[in-house]
Every structure is written in C-alpha cells, then in structure tokens.
Amino acid sequence: MAASPTQRSLDYARRQGWLPGVVERWNPHARIRQDLFGFVDLVVVDDQPGVLAVQATSGANVASRLRKIRELETGAPARWLEAGNRIEVWGWRKAANGRWQLRREPVELDAVQPLEPAE
C-alpha cells in the first residue's frame, strides 16, 4: 500500500529528529477525514519557537490547501499564528528519478482570515 502524504510527512519529521503527532481523524459517521481546527493534519515540535501545524497533501494540491487555510472563516489559522505557532503546507510529489520530493509552503498571519470578535 502506498504511503499517504500524512504518513510521508510523519516519517520526514521523525527523520529530522522532531516530535510529530497526527491530529487528523477519521469520522466513520460522516465517512470523511477531519483536520484539527479544519486545517491541521500533524502537529510538529521542531527546533523552532511554537508548534508547527502541517497540512499534508500531494504536490498538485498545495495551492488548494493554501487557499483553504487562508479562506477558513472560523479564524482558527489566525488564532494559531497569533499564539506564536506556525503553519505550513507540505506537498509531496514523485520526481522523474522516482524519489519523493517535499515542498514546504509557510502560511503567514497577514494571509489568513482574522478571527471575528465575539458579540
């Protein structure tokens, strides 16, 4: 069975010596995978400040995942970043030589929907 982008990302983080955890869950009732806060597949404690939230995907879907995070109306990405954490989309594609290549795209605070104040 082929490894999923989440599994590849988990393996990559471990090889770096980082502490990753899967937070995406299968919802059997809805028959879908659900990301933590609507955008997080993995959390990674690496060598940088804060916690890294990773959205893992195929190389072809990086742009759509970036758009999803930037347009998420809950404001969760903004809250995550404002708390001193980081967000990246990790896209995996198979190169011509047959090896898997990782593309890491950061998401910045000024690119996400702000959290709406409570009324």
Jmol script that loads the backbone (N, CA, C; Angstrom):
load data "model"
ATOM      1  N   MET A   1       0.841  -1.188   0.000  1.00  0.00           N
ATOM      2  CA  MET A   1       0.000   0.000   0.000  1.00  0.00           C
ATOM      3  C   MET A   1       0.886   1.251   0.000  1.00  0.00           C
ATOM      4  N   ALA A   2       0.533   2.209  -0.826  1.00  0.00           N
ATOM      5  CA  ALA A   2       1.314   3.443  -0.934  1.00  0.00           C
ATOM      6  C   ALA A   2       1.128   4.306   0.310  1.00  0.00           C
ATOM      7  N   ALA A   3       2.181   4.970   0.701  1.00  0.00           N
ATOM      8  CA  ALA A   3       2.112   5.862   1.857  1.00  0.00           C
ATOM      9  C   ALA A   3       1.338   7.123   1.488  1.00  0.00           C
ATOM     10  N   SER A   4       0.528   7.595   2.419  1.00  0.00           N
ATOM     11  CA  SER A   4      -0.228   8.832   2.216  1.00  0.00           C
ATOM     12  C   SER A   4       0.687  10.030   2.455  1.00  0.00           C
ATOM     13  N   PRO A   5       0.267  11.228   2.012  1.00  0.00           N
ATOM     14  CA  PRO A   5       1.055  12.427   2.325  1.00  0.00           C
ATOM     15  C   PRO A   5       1.236  12.621   3.837  1.00  0.00           C
ATOM     16  N   THR A   6       0.226  12.270   4.617  1.00  0.00           N
ATOM     17  CA  THR A   6       0.354  12.393   6.074  1.00  0.00           C
ATOM     18  C   THR A   6       1.429  11.449   6.590  1.00  0.00           C
ATOM     19  N   GLN A   7       1.438  10.210   6.111  1.00  0.00           N
ATOM     20  CA  GLN A   7       2.451   9.246   6.553  1.00  0.00           C
ATOM     21  C   GLN A   7       3.849   9.677   6.119  1.00  0.00           C
ATOM     22  N   ARG A   8       3.976  10.175   4.888  1.00  0.00           N
ATOM     23  CA  ARG A   8       5.281  10.660   4.418  1.00  0.00           C
ATOM     24  C   ARG A   8       5.762  11.824   5.296  1.00  0.00           C
ATOM     25  N   SER A   9       4.849  12.717   5.649  1.00  0.00           N
ATOM     26  CA  SER A   9       5.196  13.872   6.482  1.00  0.00           C
ATOM     27  C   SER A   9       5.594  13.434   7.886  1.00  0.00           C
ATOM     28  N   LEU A  10       4.879  12.489   8.429  1.00  0.00           N
ATOM     29  CA  LEU A  10       5.195  11.942   9.748  1.00  0.00           C
ATOM     30  C   LEU A  10       6.600  11.329   9.734  1.00  0.00           C
ATOM     31  N   ASP A  11       6.892  10.532   8.725  1.00  0.00           N
ATOM     32  CA  ASP A  11       8.209   9.906   8.591  1.00  0.00           C
ATOM     33  C   ASP A  11       9.301  10.960   8.424  1.00  0.00           C
ATOM     34  N   TYR A  12       9.036  11.978   7.605  1.00  0.00           N
ATOM     35  CA  TYR A  12      10.004  13.054   7.379  1.00  0.00           C
ATOM     36  C   TYR A  12      10.333  13.762   8.699  1.00  0.00           C
ATOM     37  N   ALA A  13       9.300  14.142   9.446  1.00  0.00           N
ATOM     38  CA  ALA A  13       9.509  14.858  10.711  1.00  0.00           C
ATOM     39  C   ALA A  13      10.330  14.010  11.684  1.00  0.00           C
ATOM     40  N   ARG A  14      10.033  12.738  11.746  1.00  0.00           N
ATOM     41  CA  ARG A  14      10.794  11.849  12.642  1.00  0.00           C
ATOM     42  C   ARG A  14      12.252  11.767  12.220  1.00  0.00           C
ATOM     43  N   ARG A  15      12.520  11.694  10.913  1.00  0.00           N
ATOM     44  CA  ARG A  15      13.907  11.630  10.424  1.00  0.00           C
ATOM     45  C   ARG A  15      14.681  12.904  10.771  1.00  0.00           C
ATOM     46  N   GLN A  16      13.972  14.030  10.902  1.00  0.00           N
ATOM     47  CA  GLN A  16      14.623  15.287  11.289  1.00  0.00           C
ATOM     48  C   GLN A  16      14.914  15.332  12.787  1.00  0.00           C
ATOM     49  N   GLY A  17      14.408  14.369  13.538  1.00  0.00           N
ATOM     50  CA  GLY A  17      14.577  14.360  14.985  1.00  0.00           C
ATOM     51  C   GLY A  17      13.511  15.157  15.711  1.00  0.00           C
ATOM     52  N   TRP A  18      12.437  15.501  14.999  1.00  0.00           N
ATOM     53  CA  TRP A  18      11.354  16.283  15.573  1.00  0.00           C
ATOM     54  C   TRP A  18      10.306  15.367  16.197  1.00  0.00           C
ATOM     55  N   LEU A  19       9.392  15.945  16.947  1.00  0.00           N
ATOM     56  CA  LEU A  19       8.319  15.205  17.608  1.00  0.00           C
ATOM     57  C   LEU A  19       7.003  15.515  16.905  1.00  0.00           C
ATOM     58  N   PRO A  20       6.539  14.614  16.010  1.00  0.00           N
ATOM     59  CA  PRO A  20       5.277  14.840  15.298  1.00  0.00           C
ATOM     60  C   PRO A  20       4.132  14.057  15.930  1.00  0.00           C
ATOM     61  N   GLY A  21       2.926  14.553  15.725  1.00  0.00           N
ATOM     62  CA  GLY A  21       1.727  13.838  16.161  1.00  0.00           C
ATOM     63  C   GLY A  21       0.610  14.035  15.155  1.00  0.00           C
ATOM     64  N   VAL A  22      -0.085  12.954  14.837  1.00  0.00           N
ATOM     65  CA  VAL A  22      -1.205  13.022  13.898  1.00  0.00           C
ATOM     66  C   VAL A  22      -2.441  13.511  14.639  1.00  0.00           C
ATOM     67  N   VAL A  23      -3.077  14.552  14.116  1.00  0.00           N
ATOM     68  CA  VAL A  23      -4.284  15.089  14.736  1.00  0.00           C
ATOM     69  C   VAL A  23      -5.480  15.050  13.792  1.00  0.00           C
ATOM     70  N   GLU A  24      -5.272  14.593  12.577  1.00  0.00           N
ATOM     71  CA  GLU A  24      -6.360  14.356  11.623  1.00  0.00           C
ATOM     72  C   GLU A  24      -7.046  13.062  12.060  1.00  0.00           C
ATOM     73  N   ARG A  25      -8.371  13.024  12.007  1.00  0.00           N
ATOM     74  CA  ARG A  25      -9.114  11.849  12.455  1.00  0.00           C
ATOM     75  C   ARG A  25     -10.135  11.400  11.418  1.00  0.00           C
ATOM     76  N   TRP A  26     -10.364  10.109  11.369  1.00  0.00           N
ATOM     77  CA  TRP A  26     -11.396   9.531  10.517  1.00  0.00           C
ATOM     78  C   TRP A  26     -12.724   9.614  11.264  1.00  0.00           C
ATOM     79  N   ASN A  27     -13.739  10.193  10.626  1.00  0.00           N
ATOM     80  CA  ASN A  27     -15.082  10.246  11.190  1.00  0.00           C
ATOM     81  C   ASN A  27     -15.903   9.187  10.471  1.00  0.00           C
ATOM     82  N   PRO A  28     -16.144   8.035  11.127  1.00  0.00           N
ATOM     83  CA  PRO A  28     -16.849   6.950  10.450  1.00  0.00           C
ATOM     84  C   PRO A  28     -18.304   7.269  10.132  1.00  0.00           C
ATOM     85  N   HIS A  29     -18.918   8.151  10.892  1.00  0.00           N
ATOM     86  CA  HIS A  29     -20.316   8.500  10.651  1.00  0.00           C
ATOM     87  C   HIS A  29     -20.469   9.347   9.391  1.00  0.00           C
ATOM     88  N   ALA A  30     -19.559  10.297   9.205  1.00  0.00           N
ATOM     89  CA  ALA A  30     -19.598  11.152   8.022  1.00  0.00           C
ATOM     90  C   ALA A  30     -18.773  10.559   6.868  1.00  0.00           C
ATOM     91  N   ARG A  31     -17.979   9.553   7.193  1.00  0.00           N
ATOM     92  CA  ARG A  31     -17.088   8.895   6.214  1.00  0.00           C
ATOM     93  C   ARG A  31     -16.128   9.881   5.560  1.00  0.00           C
ATOM     94  N   ILE A  32     -15.529  10.727   6.410  1.00  0.00           N
ATOM     95  CA  ILE A  32     -14.538  11.693   5.936  1.00  0.00           C
ATOM     96  C   ILE A  32     -13.419  11.810   6.957  1.00  0.00           C
ATOM     97  N   ARG A  33     -12.290  12.332   6.494  1.00  0.00           N
ATOM     98  CA  ARG A  33     -11.195  12.677   7.394  1.00  0.00           C
ATOM     99  C   ARG A  33     -11.418  14.117   7.845  1.00  0.00           C
ATOM    100  N   GLN A  34     -11.228  14.349   9.126  1.00  0.00           N
ATOM    101  CA  GLN A  34     -11.417  15.691   9.667  1.00  0.00           C
ATOM    102  C   GLN A  34     -10.121  16.192  10.270  1.00  0.00           C
ATOM    103  N   ASP A  35      -9.701  17.379   9.825  1.00  0.00           N
ATOM    104  CA  ASP A  35      -8.485  18.006  10.312  1.00  0.00           C
ATOM    105  C   ASP A  35      -8.758  18.754  11.610  1.00  0.00           C
ATOM    106  N   LEU A  36      -7.781  18.793  12.488  1.00  0.00           N
ATOM    107  CA  LEU A  36      -7.879  19.596  13.696  1.00  0.00           C
ATOM    108  C   LEU A  36      -8.071  21.057  13.296  1.00  0.00           C
ATOM    109  N   PHE A  37      -9.055  21.719  13.847  1.00  0.00           N
ATOM    110  CA  PHE A  37      -9.375  23.123  13.560  1.00  0.00           C
ATOM    111  C   PHE A  37      -9.680  23.375  12.086  1.00  0.00           C
ATOM    112  N   GLY A  38      -9.900  22.327  11.317  1.00  0.00           N
ATOM    113  CA  GLY A  38     -10.239  22.471   9.910  1.00  0.00           C
ATOM    114  C   GLY A  38      -9.059  22.591   8.964  1.00  0.00           C
ATOM    115  N   PHE A  39      -7.817  22.516   9.505  1.00  0.00           N
ATOM    116  CA  PHE A  39      -6.661  22.674   8.617  1.00  0.00           C
ATOM    117  C   PHE A  39      -5.400  21.935   9.049  1.00  0.00           C
ATOM    118  N   VAL A  40      -5.394  21.235  10.173  1.00  0.00           N
ATOM    119  CA  VAL A  40      -4.160  20.614  10.682  1.00  0.00           C
ATOM    120  C   VAL A  40      -4.228  19.091  10.596  1.00  0.00           C
ATOM    121  N   ASP A  41      -3.262  18.497   9.871  1.00  0.00           N
ATOM    122  CA  ASP A  41      -3.115  17.043   9.828  1.00  0.00           C
ATOM    123  C   ASP A  41      -2.124  16.553  10.874  1.00  0.00           C
ATOM    124  N   LEU A  42      -1.035  17.295  11.044  1.00  0.00           N
ATOM    125  CA  LEU A  42       0.024  16.949  12.003  1.00  0.00           C
ATOM    126  C   LEU A  42       0.401  18.172  12.820  1.00  0.00           C
ATOM    127  N   VAL A  43       0.764  17.956  14.062  1.00  0.00           N
ATOM    128  CA  VAL A  43       1.459  18.986  14.827  1.00  0.00           C
ATOM    129  C   VAL A  43       2.885  18.488  15.010  1.00  0.00           C
ATOM    130  N   VAL A  44       3.834  19.405  14.911  1.00  0.00           N
ATOM    131  CA  VAL A  44       5.245  19.037  14.976  1.00  0.00           C
ATOM    132  C   VAL A  44       5.964  19.974  15.942  1.00  0.00           C
ATOM    133  N   VAL A  45       6.647  19.377  16.916  1.00  0.00           N
ATOM    134  CA  VAL A  45       7.542  20.134  17.779  1.00  0.00           C
ATOM    135  C   VAL A  45       8.922  19.962  17.159  1.00  0.00           C
ATOM    136  N   ASP A  46       9.434  21.062  16.592  1.00  0.00           N
ATOM    137  CA  ASP A  46      10.731  21.006  15.913  1.00  0.00           C
ATOM    138  C   ASP A  46      11.726  21.874  16.670  1.00  0.00           C
ATOM    139  N   ASP A  47      12.703  22.418  15.993  1.00  0.00           N
ATOM    140  CA  ASP A  47      13.725  23.224  16.648  1.00  0.00           C
ATOM    141  C   ASP A  47      13.441  24.725  16.569  1.00  0.00           C
ATOM    142  N   GLN A  48      12.207  25.097  16.227  1.00  0.00           N
ATOM    143  CA  GLN A  48      11.806  26.499  16.119  1.00  0.00           C
ATOM    144  C   GLN A  48      10.812  26.835  17.235  1.00  0.00           C
ATOM    145  N   PRO A  49      10.633  28.131  17.541  1.00  0.00           N
ATOM    146  CA  PRO A  49       9.639  28.508  18.549  1.00  0.00           C
ATOM    147  C   PRO A  49       8.221  28.129  18.120  1.00  0.00           C
ATOM    148  N   GLY A  50       7.380  27.833  19.084  1.00  0.00           N
ATOM    149  CA  GLY A  50       5.989  27.485  18.816  1.00  0.00           C
ATOM    150  C   GLY A  50       5.851  26.083  18.269  1.00  0.00           C
ATOM    151  N   VAL A  51       4.625  25.729  17.957  1.00  0.00           N
ATOM    152  CA  VAL A  51       4.301  24.414  17.405  1.00  0.00           C
ATOM    153  C   VAL A  51       3.958  24.594  15.936  1.00  0.00           C
ATOM    154  N   LEU A  52       4.472  23.693  15.107  1.00  0.00           N
ATOM    155  CA  LEU A  52       4.227  23.743  13.679  1.00  0.00           C
ATOM    156  C   LEU A  52       2.992  22.911  13.343  1.00  0.00           C
ATOM    157  N   ALA A  53       1.997  23.549  12.715  1.00  0.00           N
ATOM    158  CA  ALA A  53       0.816  22.852  12.200  1.00  0.00           C
ATOM    159  C   ALA A  53       1.092  22.530  10.740  1.00  0.00           C
ATOM    160  N   VAL A  54       0.911  21.261  10.366  1.00  0.00           N
ATOM    161  CA  VAL A  54       1.186  20.835   8.996  1.00  0.00           C
ATOM    162  C   VAL A  54      -0.091  20.343   8.334  1.00  0.00           C
ATOM    163  N   GLN A  55      -0.369  20.862   7.154  1.00  0.00           N
ATOM    164  CA  GLN A  55      -1.403  20.343   6.274  1.00  0.00           C
ATOM    165  C   GLN A  55      -0.640  19.554   5.214  1.00  0.00           C
ATOM    166  N   ALA A  56      -0.795  18.233   5.214  1.00  0.00           N
ATOM    167  CA  ALA A  56      -0.070  17.361   4.291  1.00  0.00           C
ATOM    168  C   ALA A  56      -0.945  17.059   3.080  1.00  0.00           C
ATOM    169  N   THR A  57      -0.332  17.098   1.885  1.00  0.00           N
ATOM    170  CA  THR A  57      -1.088  16.888   0.664  1.00  0.00           C
ATOM    171  C   THR A  57      -0.172  16.431  -0.455  1.00  0.00           C
ATOM    172  N   SER A  58      -0.754  16.179  -1.600  1.00  0.00           N
ATOM    173  CA  SER A  58       0.044  15.877  -2.793  1.00  0.00           C
ATOM    174  C   SER A  58       0.588  17.178  -3.354  1.00  0.00           C
ATOM    175  N   GLY A  59       1.635  17.084  -4.138  1.00  0.00           N
ATOM    176  CA  GLY A  59       2.224  18.272  -4.739  1.00  0.00           C
ATOM    177  C   GLY A  59       1.238  19.056  -5.574  1.00  0.00           C
ATOM    178  N   ALA A  60       0.333  18.353  -6.236  1.00  0.00           N
ATOM    179  CA  ALA A  60      -0.646  19.010  -7.105  1.00  0.00           C
ATOM    180  C   ALA A  60      -1.699  19.799  -6.326  1.00  0.00           C
ATOM    181  N   ASN A  61      -1.855  19.519  -5.044  1.00  0.00           N
ATOM    182  CA  ASN A  61      -2.915  20.162  -4.254  1.00  0.00           C
ATOM    183  C   ASN A  61      -2.415  21.227  -3.285  1.00  0.00           C
ATOM    184  N   VAL A  62      -1.152  21.602  -3.364  1.00  0.00           N
ATOM    185  CA  VAL A  62      -0.613  22.606  -2.443  1.00  0.00           C
ATOM    186  C   VAL A  62      -1.384  23.918  -2.540  1.00  0.00           C
ATOM    187  N   ALA A  63      -1.609  24.408  -3.743  1.00  0.00           N
ATOM    188  CA  ALA A  63      -2.296  25.697  -3.907  1.00  0.00           C
ATOM    189  C   ALA A  63      -3.704  25.662  -3.324  1.00  0.00           C
ATOM    190  N   SER A  64      -4.423  24.569  -3.534  1.00  0.00           N
ATOM    191  CA  SER A  64      -5.792  24.493  -2.997  1.00  0.00           C
ATOM    192  C   SER A  64      -5.782  24.419  -1.476  1.00  0.00           C
ATOM    193  N   ARG A  65      -4.799  23.770  -0.888  1.00  0.00           N
ATOM    194  CA  ARG A  65      -4.715  23.696   0.581  1.00  0.00           C
ATOM    195  C   ARG A  65      -4.327  25.051   1.173  1.00  0.00           C
ATOM    196  N   LEU A  66      -3.423  25.761   0.505  1.00  0.00           N
ATOM    197  CA  LEU A  66      -3.087  27.111   0.957  1.00  0.00           C
ATOM    198  C   LEU A  66      -4.326  28.004   0.921  1.00  0.00           C
ATOM    199  N   ARG A  67      -5.085  27.923  -0.157  1.00  0.00           N
ATOM    200  CA  ARG A  67      -6.315  28.708  -0.290  1.00  0.00           C
ATOM    201  C   ARG A  67      -7.308  28.333   0.815  1.00  0.00           C
ATOM    202  N   LYS A  68      -7.458  27.041   1.082  1.00  0.00           N
ATOM    203  CA  LYS A  68      -8.378  26.581   2.134  1.00  0.00           C
ATOM    204  C   LYS A  68      -8.017  27.201   3.479  1.00  0.00           C
ATOM    205  N   ILE A  69      -6.736  27.191   3.817  1.00  0.00           N
ATOM    206  CA  ILE A  69      -6.294  27.755   5.095  1.00  0.00           C
ATOM    207  C   ILE A  69      -6.504  29.260   5.117  1.00  0.00           C
ATOM    208  N   ARG A  70      -6.142  29.940   4.059  1.00  0.00           N
ATOM    209  CA  ARG A  70      -6.260  31.399   4.003  1.00  0.00           C
ATOM    210  C   ARG A  70      -7.704  31.867   4.055  1.00  0.00           C
ATOM    211  N   GLU A  71      -8.624  31.056   3.543  1.00  0.00           N
ATOM    212  CA  GLU A  71     -10.028  31.469   3.469  1.00  0.00           C
ATOM    213  C   GLU A  71     -10.905  30.855   4.563  1.00  0.00           C
ATOM    214  N   LEU A  72     -10.328  30.098   5.477  1.00  0.00           N
ATOM    215  CA  LEU A  72     -11.113  29.455   6.533  1.00  0.00           C
ATOM    216  C   LEU A  72     -11.779  30.519   7.394  1.00  0.00           C
ATOM    217  N   GLU A  73     -13.083  30.527   7.390  1.00  0.00           N
ATOM    218  CA  GLU A  73     -13.846  31.601   8.037  1.00  0.00           C
ATOM    219  C   GLU A  73     -13.908  31.510   9.553  1.00  0.00           C
ATOM    220  N   THR A  74     -13.467  30.417  10.136  1.00  0.00           N
ATOM    221  CA  THR A  74     -13.512  30.292  11.593  1.00  0.00           C
ATOM    222  C   THR A  74     -12.488  31.182  12.273  1.00  0.00           C
ATOM    223  N   GLY A  75     -11.475  31.608  11.518  1.00  0.00           N
ATOM    224  CA  GLY A  75     -10.402  32.398  12.119  1.00  0.00           C
ATOM    225  C   GLY A  75      -9.385  31.551  12.857  1.00  0.00           C
ATOM    226  N   ALA A  76      -9.535  30.224  12.811  1.00  0.00           N
ATOM    227  CA  ALA A  76      -8.626  29.335  13.537  1.00  0.00           C
ATOM    228  C   ALA A  76      -7.170  29.485  13.109  1.00  0.00           C
ATOM    229  N   PRO A  77      -6.867  29.602  11.806  1.00  0.00           N
ATOM    230  CA  PRO A  77      -5.455  29.799  11.443  1.00  0.00           C
ATOM    231  C   PRO A  77      -4.864  31.082  12.046  1.00  0.00           C
ATOM    232  N   ALA A  78      -5.638  32.158  12.058  1.00  0.00           N
ATOM    233  CA  ALA A  78      -5.158  33.412  12.653  1.00  0.00           C
ATOM    234  C   ALA A  78      -4.895  33.229  14.143  1.00  0.00           C
ATOM    235  N   ARG A  79      -5.814  32.592  14.835  1.00  0.00           N
ATOM    236  CA  ARG A  79      -5.639  32.361  16.273  1.00  0.00           C
ATOM    237  C   ARG A  79      -4.386  31.533  16.526  1.00  0.00           C
ATOM    238  N   TRP A  80      -4.162  30.473  15.705  1.00  0.00           N
ATOM    239  CA  TRP A  80      -2.991  29.604  15.827  1.00  0.00           C
ATOM    240  C   TRP A  80      -1.701  30.427  15.671  1.00  0.00           C
ATOM    241  N   LEU A  81      -1.660  31.259  14.635  1.00  0.00           N
ATOM    242  CA  LEU A  81      -0.461  32.057  14.371  1.00  0.00           C
ATOM    243  C   LEU A  81      -0.258  33.145  15.421  1.00  0.00           C
ATOM    244  N   GLU A  82      -1.341  33.769  15.860  1.00  0.00           N
ATOM    245  CA  GLU A  82      -1.248  34.815  16.880  1.00  0.00           C
ATOM    246  C   GLU A  82      -0.721  34.270  18.204  1.00  0.00           C
ATOM    247  N   ALA A  83      -0.917  32.986  18.444  1.00  0.00           N
ATOM    248  CA  ALA A  83      -0.443  32.351  19.677  1.00  0.00           C
ATOM    249  C   ALA A  83       1.052  32.025  19.613  1.00  0.00           C
ATOM    250  N   GLY A  84       1.702  32.383  18.502  1.00  0.00           N
ATOM    251  CA  GLY A  84       3.142  32.148  18.384  1.00  0.00           C
ATOM    252  C   GLY A  84       3.496  30.838  17.709  1.00  0.00           C
ATOM    253  N   ASN A  85       2.513  30.208  17.094  1.00  0.00           N
ATOM    254  CA  ASN A  85       2.734  28.952  16.388  1.00  0.00           C
ATOM    255  C   ASN A  85       2.946  29.230  14.904  1.00  0.00           C
ATOM    256  N   ARG A  86       3.179  28.183  14.132  1.00  0.00           N
ATOM    257  CA  ARG A  86       3.430  28.312  12.701  1.00  0.00           C
ATOM    258  C   ARG A  86       2.554  27.335  11.939  1.00  0.00           C
ATOM    259  N   ILE A  87       2.324  27.629  10.653  1.00  0.00           N
ATOM    260  CA  ILE A  87       1.548  26.764   9.765  1.00  0.00           C
ATOM    261  C   ILE A  87       2.336  26.583   8.473  1.00  0.00           C
ATOM    262  N   GLU A  88       2.398  25.326   7.995  1.00  0.00           N
ATOM    263  CA  GLU A  88       2.986  25.042   6.692  1.00  0.00           C
ATOM    264  C   GLU A  88       2.142  24.002   5.968  1.00  0.00           C
ATOM    265  N   VAL A  89       2.087  24.121   4.658  1.00  0.00           N
ATOM    266  CA  VAL A  89       1.521  23.085   3.806  1.00  0.00           C
ATOM    267  C   VAL A  89       2.703  22.301   3.253  1.00  0.00           C
ATOM    268  N   TRP A  90       2.657  20.975   3.428  1.00  0.00           N
ATOM    269  CA  TRP A  90       3.710  20.105   2.920  1.00  0.00           C
ATOM    270  C   TRP A  90       3.140  19.303   1.759  1.00  0.00           C
ATOM    271  N   GLY A  91       3.667  19.546   0.573  1.00  0.00           N
ATOM    272  CA  GLY A  91       3.209  18.850  -0.624  1.00  0.00           C
ATOM    273  C   GLY A  91       4.246  17.856  -1.111  1.00  0.00           C
ATOM    274  N   TRP A  92       3.787  16.652  -1.413  1.00  0.00           N
ATOM    275  CA  TRP A  92       4.670  15.570  -1.855  1.00  0.00           C
ATOM    276  C   TRP A  92       4.415  15.241  -3.320  1.00  0.00           C
ATOM    277  N   ARG A  93       5.516  15.133  -4.084  1.00  0.00           N
ATOM    278  CA  ARG A  93       5.398  14.702  -5.474  1.00  0.00           C
ATOM    279  C   ARG A  93       6.552  13.764  -5.799  1.00  0.00           C
ATOM    280  N   LYS A  94       6.293  12.866  -6.708  1.00  0.00           N
ATOM    281  CA  LYS A  94       7.313  11.924  -7.141  1.00  0.00           C
ATOM    282  C   LYS A  94       8.091  12.545  -8.294  1.00  0.00           C
ATOM    283  N   ALA A  95       9.400  12.646  -8.137  1.00  0.00           N
ATOM    284  CA  ALA A  95      10.266  13.231  -9.165  1.00  0.00           C
ATOM    285  C   ALA A  95      10.512  12.219 -10.278  1.00  0.00           C
ATOM    286  N   ALA A  96      11.113  12.688 -11.359  1.00  0.00           N
ATOM    287  CA  ALA A  96      11.411  11.833 -12.512  1.00  0.00           C
ATOM    288  C   ALA A  96      12.315  10.661 -12.137  1.00  0.00           C
ATOM    289  N   ASN A  97      13.143  10.853 -11.103  1.00  0.00           N
ATOM    290  CA  ASN A  97      14.043   9.780 -10.677  1.00  0.00           C
ATOM    291  C   ASN A  97      13.360   8.765  -9.761  1.00  0.00           C
ATOM    292  N   GLY A  98      12.051   8.958  -9.508  1.00  0.00           N
ATOM    293  CA  GLY A  98      11.291   8.023  -8.678  1.00  0.00           C
ATOM    294  C   GLY A  98      11.325   8.317  -7.192  1.00  0.00           C
ATOM    295  N   ARG A  99      12.068   9.338  -6.791  1.00  0.00           N
ATOM    296  CA  ARG A  99      12.150   9.696  -5.373  1.00  0.00           C
ATOM    297  C   ARG A  99      11.088  10.735  -5.032  1.00  0.00           C
ATOM    298  N   TRP A 100      10.601  10.679  -3.813  1.00  0.00           N
ATOM    299  CA  TRP A 100       9.604  11.637  -3.353  1.00  0.00           C
ATOM    300  C   TRP A 100      10.280  12.937  -2.950  1.00  0.00           C
ATOM    301  N   GLN A 101       9.689  14.065  -3.373  1.00  0.00           N
ATOM    302  CA  GLN A 101      10.204  15.388  -3.042  1.00  0.00           C
ATOM    303  C   GLN A 101       9.162  16.155  -2.235  1.00  0.00           C
ATOM    304  N   LEU A 102       9.645  16.861  -1.232  1.00  0.00           N
ATOM    305  CA  LEU A 102       8.790  17.651  -0.350  1.00  0.00           C
ATOM    306  C   LEU A 102       8.902  19.129  -0.700  1.00  0.00           C
ATOM    307  N   ARG A 103       7.758  19.780  -0.801  1.00  0.00           N
ATOM    308  CA  ARG A 103       7.660  21.239  -0.967  1.00  0.00           C
ATOM    309  C   ARG A 103       6.982  21.783   0.280  1.00  0.00           C
ATOM    310  N   ARG A 104       7.653  22.666   1.006  1.00  0.00           N
ATOM    311  CA  ARG A 104       7.109  23.254   2.230  1.00  0.00           C
ATOM    312  C   ARG A 104       6.738  24.709   1.966  1.00  0.00           C
ATOM    313  N   GLU A 105       5.456  25.034   2.189  1.00  0.00           N
ATOM    314  CA  GLU A 105       4.963  26.393   1.959  1.00  0.00           C
ATOM    315  C   GLU A 105       4.417  26.964   3.271  1.00  0.00           C
ATOM    316  N   PRO A 106       5.046  28.004   3.818  1.00  0.00           N
ATOM    317  CA  PRO A 106       4.545  28.606   5.052  1.00  0.00           C
ATOM    318  C   PRO A 106       3.297  29.463   4.811  1.00  0.00           C
ATOM    319  N   VAL A 107       2.487  29.579   5.839  1.00  0.00           N
ATOM    320  CA  VAL A 107       1.309  30.449   5.816  1.00  0.00           C
ATOM    321  C   VAL A 107       1.564  31.563   6.829  1.00  0.00           C
ATOM    322  N   GLU A 108       1.465  32.792   6.369  1.00  0.00           N
ATOM    323  CA  GLU A 108       1.745  33.955   7.224  1.00  0.00           C
ATOM    324  C   GLU A 108       0.439  34.553   7.760  1.00  0.00           C
ATOM    325  N   LEU A 109       0.535  35.215   8.897  1.00  0.00           N
ATOM    326  CA  LEU A 109      -0.635  35.797   9.553  1.00  0.00           C
ATOM    327  C   LEU A 109      -1.381  36.779   8.662  1.00  0.00           C
ATOM    328  N   ASP A 110      -0.670  37.599   7.903  1.00  0.00           N
ATOM    329  CA  ASP A 110      -1.349  38.597   7.075  1.00  0.00           C
ATOM    330  C   ASP A 110      -2.096  37.980   5.891  1.00  0.00           C
ATOM    331  N   ALA A 111      -1.970  36.664   5.690  1.00  0.00           N
ATOM    332  CA  ALA A 111      -2.627  35.991   4.567  1.00  0.00           C
ATOM    333  C   ALA A 111      -3.893  35.228   4.975  1.00  0.00           C
ATOM    334  N   VAL A 112      -4.222  35.211   6.274  1.00  0.00           N
ATOM    335  CA  VAL A 112      -5.372  34.420   6.728  1.00  0.00           C
ATOM    336  C   VAL A 112      -6.518  35.314   7.195  1.00  0.00           C
ATOM    337  N   GLN A 113      -7.708  34.728   7.225  1.00  0.00           N
ATOM    338  CA  GLN A 113      -8.901  35.450   7.694  1.00  0.00           C
ATOM    339  C   GLN A 113      -8.760  35.719   9.189  1.00  0.00           C
ATOM    340  N   PRO A 114      -8.971  36.954   9.613  1.00  0.00           N
ATOM    341  CA  PRO A 114      -8.871  37.240  11.050  1.00  0.00           C
ATOM    342  C   PRO A 114     -10.020  36.608  11.826  1.00  0.00           C
ATOM    343  N   LEU A 115      -9.759  36.375  13.092  1.00  0.00           N
ATOM    344  CA  LEU A 115     -10.788  35.868  13.983  1.00  0.00           C
ATOM    345  C   LEU A 115     -11.774  36.991  14.266  1.00  0.00           C
ATOM    346  N   GLU A 116     -13.056  36.710  14.042  1.00  0.00           N
ATOM    347  CA  GLU A 116     -14.087  37.722  14.293  1.00  0.00           C
ATOM    348  C   GLU A 116     -14.292  37.857  15.808  1.00  0.00           C
ATOM    349  N   PRO A 117     -14.383  39.077  16.301  1.00  0.00           N
ATOM    350  CA  PRO A 117     -14.624  39.254  17.740  1.00  0.00           C
ATOM    351  C   PRO A 117     -15.983  38.712  18.136  1.00  0.00           C
ATOM    352  N   ALA A 118     -16.047  38.148  19.345  1.00  0.00           N
ATOM    353  CA  ALA A 118     -17.335  37.629  19.863  1.00  0.00           C
ATOM    354  C   ALA A 118     -18.264  38.792  20.160  1.00  0.00           C
ATOM    355  N   GLU A 119     -19.540  38.556  19.914  1.00  0.00           N
ATOM    356  CA  GLU A 119     -20.527  39.634  20.186  1.00  0.00           C
ATOM    357  C   GLU A 119     -21.094  39.505  21.565  1.00  0.00           C
TER     358      GLU A 119
END
end "model"
wireframe off; spacefill off
backbone 0.3
color backbone group
